[in-house]
Structure formats: C-alpha cells, structure tokens
Amino acid sequence: MEFNTIKVLNVTSSADNAEQQKAVEALQKYWLKNSEDLVLTRYGLQAGTDDAPLDIQFIQNSGDGRVAWVQGSYYTTGADGRYFNQKLVLDMSDFSPVSMPNGGGSWISNDRIIAHEMTHAIMGRTTNMRDLPTWFIEGTAEFITGADERLAGDSNNGADFATLKSEIDSWDSTSADYSAAYAAVKYLDAKITVADPAKGIADLFTEIKVASVGGNEKTLDQALTDLLGYNTAGFIADFKANATLANSNIDFTDTDTGAIGGGDDDTTVPDMVNTDLPNPLTAFVENWPTFSAAPTAMRAGPGINIELVNVTSKSLGIDNINILNKTDDNISIFDGAIAYVSSERSRLGAYQNRLEKAMAVSAISEENLTQAESRIRDVDMAKEMMEQTKNSILSQAAQAMLAQANQQPQGMLKLLR
C-alpha cells in the first residue's frame, strides 16, 4: 500500500509509537502484574523489597529473531549471583500486533511472551541465576505458561521425542533447545512429585532461592540431591534415558498448553488483573520509555501524526505456522492477522481521506491566489491611474457642490432675522 509513492505498510521505521503505547498500556494494565502474580503462585518467587529497577525498552528489527528478552548485570564472583540493572526489551517488529488483554490465542501470544520474560526477571532477583544452567532457566520460563504447541511441532507430535531429548546437552537457542528444556523441567516437576506427592518444583525453588528473599540458597546440585538423590548431571542422564511424554505429564491430545498448575492446566496467564497503574509491579520499579512524534507539516504548526506499522508475515506471527497441528489456533492467528491488517488499512484510509480533503481545500485556495495574482500582474497601470484620478476629482467636486448647497439655506435664515 502506497501514498504518494511512499510505502505505508511493511515499513521498517525506527519507532512505531502507536504500537509501543499500546504495549505500555497492556503491560501496565495486565501483563506485568499478572505475570508477577503467576510466578509467585506457581514458583513461590517474588523479587525482594529493595525496589530493583526494571527498564522497559522498545526496539525495531533486532535481526536476531528474538521477540523479547531480559538482560542485566551480575558479579562474576562472590555476592549471591543475582542480576541487577535489568532491562525488559521488546522488539516491536516481532512483538506487534499488540492485542489486549491476552495478546492473541497462539503459543507466541503477547502475554505468554511477557510471562516468560518476567520469570527470568524475577529469577534474576531471587536466585543465583549466574550459576544456573541455561536449560533450567529457559525450561522454567516455558513451564510457567506451557509450551505444548512448540514441543509438539519440534518432536513431530512425540514421534521424535527420544531424539529431541538429546538437545539438552548443549544450547544454541534453537526452538528444539527450548522444547527440550521445557520437557526436562516438566519431567523434573513430575519426578519431585513422585518422590513426595506434597511437593513440586516450587519446593526446588525454595531450596535455591537466595537467603535475602527467604530461600535456603543452595546450588541446583545440592537441591536436586536433597529432593531426588542425584545432582544435575544425574538428572540429565535420567531425563535422556527414562523421560517419556506420559511420565512427564505431557499430553498433545488435549487443548491446553501444559502450563504449571497441574498436568493439564488450561490456564496460562490469567486476565483478572486490570491495574491501570504506571508501576503495577510489587517488587520492581519500572522505568518507561518516552515517546515523541514529529508533525507532518513542513514547518512548525498544525499537523497530524501518521504512525506507520510493520505487517510482514514475521511481525504478524504467520511465517512459521504448522498446518498439521493446532488448526484452531492457526485459524485464530490468521484471523488476528487479517483483522489487524484490515484495521491498519482502515486507519490509513481515514488519514488518506483527510489528506485528500485538505489537498482539495489547498487547491481551491491556490486557484484563488493565482487569479488574484494574475489580475494584479495584468493590470494597465496608466489607465488605472487615470481612472483613479478621475474618480478622485469627481468625488471632490461632489463634496464641494454639496457644501455650497448646504450654505444657501443658512443665508436665507440670516436675512429673515
């Protein structure tokens, strides 16, 4: 779609303020607080009382395929391995379109992405994440909202599950790596419950939490040994040798996501919280970005702000659809993409109508000015000056005659006296 040869769809602008502001609204109203509550309920984790900062940043086209991530700093030795100065970064070229309250109906929906990243942020403030293995960090973040859809695709609906488990040995940030990590954490949670039906992965987090937030500050090796009788290496060997879909509480035949809260919990990120607060998190201080938009006018003064958006297949989330599985979810994804593109076309069409009307008014004004200028340029100055002189003389003569006529009655009155 173009306007005056300028593409208004599939653009790669440096900022899409409209989508970013929608993301801020959704984060403040729903996703941040819901995610914080979910991690507290399921894992027993909440960042401490030190009001750690959490910067919210928006970027465009990171180029590395990531939709969102949490980054921070930590001391390489000593201390307790917690992260500080954390940032939640959203790549809006991939995170858009923003849909409230639940962010869409697929496994890459906005709210599930935020819950995944907030799990990282909260673990960064409550555990020695510096020393935790990547599979555990990513697997627990996937488990908080479930990732059955991804795992089903990567394992060919379970047919290749045995092969997929070997991905746990290394980390290359592939989809299969995330699926293997998710399956490992599901298996770990199931193993803890088998050993003690009253326990689950939340009890493991109690063991590895740092002391400053009420934990026992054990290493993962120590915690696994206490709960299961072997260390991390022993668990990995057990997972690769013995984990199955069944004993990991993984079921691809139902319609839920496999989130924590039960083997088949159909709840991902609840939609009950509507905080409408600028800083909804209990244990963080959020630092929000500011937005600015230049007017479209050529000079300072009245103008309109036209926000351009990215509607590539990747940004709409339809570039990697698995047509063999989760057809209902796929239909929802396509419906959402179509609705988003239609709404953007309507919005841009309204801008176009407004601009066309402004152009028509400007064209009329231009024509009137051109005609006025032409009359001025084409005038015969000598003739017009003579005409003006003539009219001036006639006006002065008329005024003189009127003055004389007014004097005659005055003279008669003097004679009568």
QUILINJO-V378628 format. One record per residue. N is the residue number from 1. PHI is phi in whole degrees, -180 to 180 (999 if undefined). PSI is psi as a letter, one per 30 degrees, with the letter a starting at -180 (* if undefined). D_CENTER is the distance of its C-alpha to the mean C-alpha in whole Angstrom. Layout:
BEGIN
n/phi/psi/d_center
N/PHI/PSI/D_CENTER
N/PHI/PSI/D_CENTER
END
This chain:
BEGIN
n/phi/psi/d_center
1/999/k/24
2/-129/l/25
3/-135/j/26
4/55/h/29
5/70/g/29
6/-101/k/25
7/-70/k/23
8/-113/f/20
9/-127/l/18
10/61/h/17
11/-89/l/17
12/-125/h/16
13/-70/l/15
14/-70/f/14
15/-154/k/12
16/-118/i/10
17/-60/e/10
18/-61/e/10
19/-68/e/7
20/-64/e/6
21/-68/e/8
22/-64/e/7
23/-64/e/4
24/-61/e/7
25/-60/e/9
26/-67/e/8
27/-63/e/8
28/-73/e/11
29/-81/e/13
30/-127/d/12
31/-71/e/11
32/-67/e/12
33/-66/e/15
34/-61/e/16
35/-67/e/15
36/-60/e/17
37/-65/e/20
38/-65/e/20
39/-65/e/20
40/-66/e/23
41/-67/e/25
42/-90/e/25
43/-111/f/25
44/70/g/27
45/-111/k/25
46/-148/k/23
47/-57/l/23
48/-69/a/26
49/-97/g/27
50/-91/g/27
51/51/h/24
52/-64/k/22
53/-74/k/19
54/-136/j/16
55/-80/k/14
56/-102/k/10
57/-128/k/10
58/-118/k/8
59/-132/l/10
60/-129/k/11
61/55/i/13
62/-65/f/14
63/85/f/17
64/-108/g/17
65/84/f/15
66/-83/k/13
67/-87/e/9
68/-156/l/9
69/-162/l/12
70/-112/k/14
71/-130/l/17
72/-166/a/20
73/-113/l/23
74/-154/l/26
75/-82/k/30
76/-71/f/32
77/-139/l/35
78/70/a/36
79/50/b/34
80/-120/g/32
81/76/g/29
82/-78/l/26
83/-89/l/23
84/-139/l/23
85/52/h/21
86/-80/l/18
87/-131/k/14
88/-101/j/11
89/-109/k/9
90/-117/k/6
91/-88/j/7
92/-67/f/6
93/-66/f/9
94/-107/f/9
95/-75/f/5
96/-74/l/6
97/-81/k/7
98/-82/k/6
99/-129/k/9
100/-105/l/10
101/-90/f/12
102/-100/f/12
103/76/g/9
104/105/l/12
105/-113/g/15
106/-111/l/15
107/-72/f/16
108/-109/g/12
109/-67/l/11
110/-57/e/7
111/-68/e/10
112/-72/e/12
113/-63/e/10
114/-65/e/9
115/-62/e/13
116/-59/e/14
117/-70/e/13
118/-68/f/14
119/-61/e/17
120/-61/e/17
121/-62/e/17
122/-71/e/20
123/-62/e/22
124/-63/f/22
125/-101/f/23
126/-124/f/26
127/-132/l/27
128/-81/i/29
129/-68/f/26
130/-56/e/27
131/-105/g/30
132/-80/k/28
133/-70/k/28
134/-61/e/25
135/-60/e/26
136/-73/e/26
137/-62/e/23
138/-76/e/21
139/-64/e/23
140/-69/e/22
141/-68/e/19
142/-71/e/19
143/-66/f/22
144/-62/e/20
145/-118/f/18
146/87/l/20
147/-148/h/20
148/-60/e/23
149/-63/e/22
150/-64/e/21
151/-62/e/25
152/-62/e/26
153/-68/e/25
154/-73/f/26
155/-104/g/29
156/56/h/31
157/57/h/31
158/96/f/32
159/-63/e/35
160/-108/g/34
161/-61/e/33
162/-61/e/36
163/-71/e/35
164/-61/e/31
165/-60/f/32
166/-69/f/34
167/-65/f/30
168/-67/f/30
169/-74/f/33
170/-145/l/30
171/-133/j/27
172/-122/g/25
173/63/g/22
174/-85/l/22
175/-60/e/21
176/-63/e/25
177/-62/e/25
178/-64/e/22
179/-65/e/24
180/-64/e/27
181/-64/e/25
182/-61/e/24
183/-62/e/28
184/-64/e/29
185/-70/e/28
186/-60/e/28
187/-65/e/32
188/-62/e/32
189/-60/e/31
190/-65/e/34
191/-63/e/36
192/-63/e/36
193/-69/e/37
194/-63/e/40
195/-67/e/41
196/-150/j/41
197/-57/f/39
198/-86/f/38
199/-120/l/36
200/-160/a/33
201/-66/f/30
202/-60/e/29
203/-70/e/33
204/-64/e/32
205/-66/e/29
206/-60/e/32
207/-71/e/34
208/-96/f/32
209/-60/k/30
210/-72/l/31
211/-64/e/34
212/-67/f/32
213/-117/g/30
214/89/g/33
215/-100/l/33
216/-94/f/36
217/55/h/35
218/-94/l/36
219/-74/l/35
220/-63/e/34
221/-59/e/37
222/-65/e/39
223/-65/e/37
224/-64/e/37
225/-63/e/41
226/-67/e/41
227/-89/e/39
228/-123/f/40
229/88/g/43
230/-147/l/41
231/-88/a/39
232/-61/e/36
233/-61/e/38
234/-65/e/40
235/-65/e/37
236/-59/e/36
237/-62/e/39
238/-64/e/39
239/-59/e/36
240/-65/e/37
241/-87/e/40
242/-124/f/40
243/-69/k/36
244/-130/l/36
245/-61/e/34
246/-66/e/36
247/-80/g/36
248/-103/g/33
249/58/h/32
250/-111/k/30
251/-136/j/31
252/-89/f/29
253/-87/f/31
254/-95/a/29
255/-110/g/26
256/-91/a/24
257/-100/f/22
258/82/g/24
259/-68/l/22
260/-62/l/25
261/124/g/27
262/144/l/29
263/-59/e/30
264/-132/h/28
265/-80/k/26
266/-91/g/24
267/-97/k/22
268/-105/c/18
269/-106/j/16
270/-60/l/18
271/-108/g/17
272/-83/f/20
273/-90/k/18
274/-133/i/17
275/-76/e/18
276/55/h/17
277/-116/k/17
278/-68/f/16
279/-133/i/17
280/-77/f/17
281/-73/k/17
282/-77/e/21
283/-115/g/22
284/-133/l/19
285/-111/j/19
286/-81/k/15
287/-114/j/15
288/-96/l/13
289/-74/l/12
290/-106/l/14
291/-122/k/14
292/-147/k/17
293/-141/k/18
294/-79/k/21
295/-68/l/24
296/-81/f/25
297/-68/l/28
298/-73/f/31
299/-135/l/32
300/-62/k/31
301/139/a/31
302/-58/k/29
303/-166/l/26
304/-126/k/23
305/-97/j/20
306/-109/j/19
307/-90/k/15
308/-99/k/15
309/-127/l/12
310/-103/j/13
311/-125/h/14
312/-71/l/16
313/-60/e/17
314/-68/e/14
315/-68/f/11
316/-85/f/12
317/77/g/13
318/-118/g/17
319/-89/f/18
320/-138/h/19
321/-80/k/21
322/-94/j/24
323/-77/f/26
324/-91/f/28
325/-128/l/27
326/52/h/24
327/-63/e/25
328/-63/e/24
329/-64/e/21
330/-63/e/21
331/-62/e/22
332/-63/e/19
333/-64/e/17
334/-65/e/19
335/-60/e/19
336/-64/e/15
337/-65/e/15
338/-64/e/18
339/-62/e/17
340/-66/e/14
341/-62/e/17
342/-63/e/19
343/-65/e/17
344/-69/e/16
345/-63/e/20
346/-64/e/21
347/-62/e/19
348/-69/e/21
349/-64/e/24
350/-64/e/24
351/-60/e/24
352/-62/e/26
353/-62/e/29
354/-65/e/28
355/-67/e/29
356/-64/e/32
357/-65/e/33
358/-63/e/33
359/-65/e/35
360/-64/e/38
361/-63/e/38
362/-64/e/38
363/-65/e/41
364/-64/e/43
365/-62/e/43
366/-63/e/44
367/-65/e/47
368/-63/e/48
369/-65/e/48
370/-64/e/49
371/-65/e/52
372/-64/e/53
373/-63/e/53
374/-64/e/55
375/-63/e/58
376/-70/e/58
377/-68/e/58
378/-89/f/61
379/-68/k/63
380/-88/j/67
381/-63/e/67
382/-63/e/71
383/-64/e/71
384/-68/e/69
385/-69/e/70
386/-64/e/74
387/-64/e/72
388/-67/e/71
389/-64/e/74
390/-59/e/76
391/-64/e/74
392/-67/e/74
393/-65/e/78
394/-61/e/78
395/-66/e/76
396/-67/e/78
397/-64/e/81
398/-63/e/80
399/-66/e/80
400/-67/e/83
401/-63/e/85
402/-65/e/83
403/-66/e/84
404/-65/e/88
405/-63/e/88
406/-73/f/86
407/-79/e/89
408/-61/e/92
409/-60/e/92
410/-65/e/92
411/-68/e/95
412/-62/e/97
413/-63/e/96
414/-66/e/98
415/-66/e/101
416/-67/f/101
417/-72/*/101
END
